[in-house]
Amino acid sequence: MKIIILGAGQVGGTLAEHLAEEAFDITLVDSDGVRLAELRDRLDIQTITGWASHPDILRQAGADDADLLVAVTSSDEVNIVACQVCYSLFRTPVKIARVRAESYLSRGSLFSQEHMPIDVLINPEKVVTDHIRQLLEHPGALQVLDFADGRVQLVAVRAYYGGPLVGQELRFLREHMPDVDTRVAAIFRRGRAITPGGDTVIEADDEVFFLAASEHINTVMSEMRRIEKPYKRITIAGGGNIGRRLAGAIESKFSVKVLEYERARAQVLAEELNESVVLWGDATNRELLLEENIEHTDAFCSVTNDDEVNIMSALLAKRLGVRQVIALISKPAYVDLVQGGDIDIAISPQQATVSELLTHVRRADVTRVHSLRRGAAEAMEAVAHGDSRSSKVVGRMISEIDLPSGVSIGAIVRGDEVLIAHDDTLVQTDDHVIMFLADKGQVAAVERLFQVSLTFF
C-alpha cells in the first residue's frame, strides 16, 4: 500500500514510524527539511520538502498512484485543501484529514463528496477528551478502550497488594466472579509481556489488560486492586480546546473546577460552561490550589498546551493530596519518564490520534485499532468473512485457529451478543473478533489470517 503523509510533526512522524516498521511504501511531506532529514535517517521512508497542499508537491510525492492520503499538518486549511486537490486532480481513493477547528466540525455536511471530499476526519481534541472521560468513569484504570460501539471494553489496571486476585492463579477469576465472564488478554511484568494461562499467577505491580462486556468492567477491576470510590470532584488545569471540551463533557456527572491562566479565556469559559466553576489563576501556584481545597479533589487533569506546566502542576497536586493525577504530555520521552511515579497517567495526544489513523490502513476488514504501550502492542477488532473453505478463522473453534505468537483472541461480538473467547468458542461469518497483539510486529500475520481466499469469490 502506498501512503502519503502530510506533516512531519509529532503525529505525522509517529505515524510514519509505525507504518515504516510494517513495510508500507511511505512518503512524508513537510516544509521543514531538517525535520525530514532526521526522520529519513531513522526510517525507511521517502521524503519531499515543500508546501503540502501544492499540486506539484503532491504529484512529486506520488499522489498519482497513492492508495491513501493522511493530512496531519498543523494547519486545518492546508489539510482540507490537500484532500480537495488529491480528489480533484489525482482521484486518491482514501483521504484522511486532521481538523481541529470546531467551526468546521460543527457543520457536518461540509465534508462530503459534493463539497470537501474528505473520507475520514480526525479531531485530536475529541480523541483525547473521550480518553480522559473514560478514565474518570473507571477510577483506577490506566487505559479504557472501546470496541464494538462500546459494548466491549479493554481495560488496563495495575495490580496492587491487597487485591483479591493478586498472588492467585488466573483460573480462580471465574470462581471469584461466577456471574461475570472476562478474559485476561495480556500481562506486562517489569515491561515484558507475559502470555496469560490458567496457571499464571498475578503479581503486585503487574499491568493487566482484560476484556469484558462494558457493564462488567468495574466488577472485574475490583478483583485486581482495592475497590476505588467513584470520583466526585474533578479539577481541570487548562481551559484550551481540550480543557473546555472535557469540562463540557463531564460537568453533568461531576463537580468540576477549571483553572485557566489567561483572564480573557477564563471569562469566555465562564460564559460557555453551564455548571463548571472557572477560576483565573496559575495551576502551578501552590497557594491557589490550597485555597481551592485541592486535597479534597478526586482527580486532577492537567491539559494545558505546555508539557512542563502539565507535569509540574500534576506533581504539585499529587503532593497536596489528590487521589489521581492525569497529565497531557506531547513529548514521547517525557511520557515514559513520568508515568507510574507520582503522575498516575500520562496521556500522549499523538499516540491517541495514531490509534484512530491505524484503523484505516489495515489490510483486512478492521473496524477498530488501539495502539498500546507507546506503540509496542496493539489491540484490534477485525470482521471475519467467508466460510470454512475460504477463511482461516470462520467455522473454527478458537483452539483450532493458528494464531501468530503473542496474539490472543479475547472476545467475539455477534450482533448484540458479547461472547468472551474460550477454546471451544466457534467463529462465525460476520463476527467481530477482538484481539490483543503483545508484539505489534505480528500485525501483518493477523491481517493475512483474516483475509478471504479467492475461493470465496
MOMO-V729653 format. One line per field, one symbol per residue. ss: DSSP state (H for helix, E for strand, L for the rest). Layout:
ss->???
This chain:
ss->LEEEEELLLHHHHHHHHHHHLLLLEEEEEELLHHHHHHHHHHLLLEEEELLLLLHHHHHHLLHHHLLEEEELLLLHHHHHHHHHHHHHHHLLLEEEEELLLHHHHLLHHHLLLLLLLLLEEELHHHHHHHHHHHHHHLLLEEEEEEEHHHLEEEEEEELLLLLLLLLLELLHHHHHLLLLLEEEEEEEELLEEELLLLLLELLLLLEEEEEEEHHHHHHHHHHHLLLLLLLLEEEEELLLHHHHHHHHHHLLLLEEEEEELLHHHHHHHHHHLLLLEEEELLLLLHHHHHHLLHHHLLEEEELLLLHHHHHHHHHHHHHLLLLEEEEELLLHHHHHHHELLLELEEELHHHHHHHHHHLLLLLLLEEEEEEELLLLEEEEEEELLLLLLLLLLLLLEHHHLLLLLLEEEEEEEELLEEEELLLLLELLLLLEEEEEELLHHHHHHHHHHHLLLHHHL
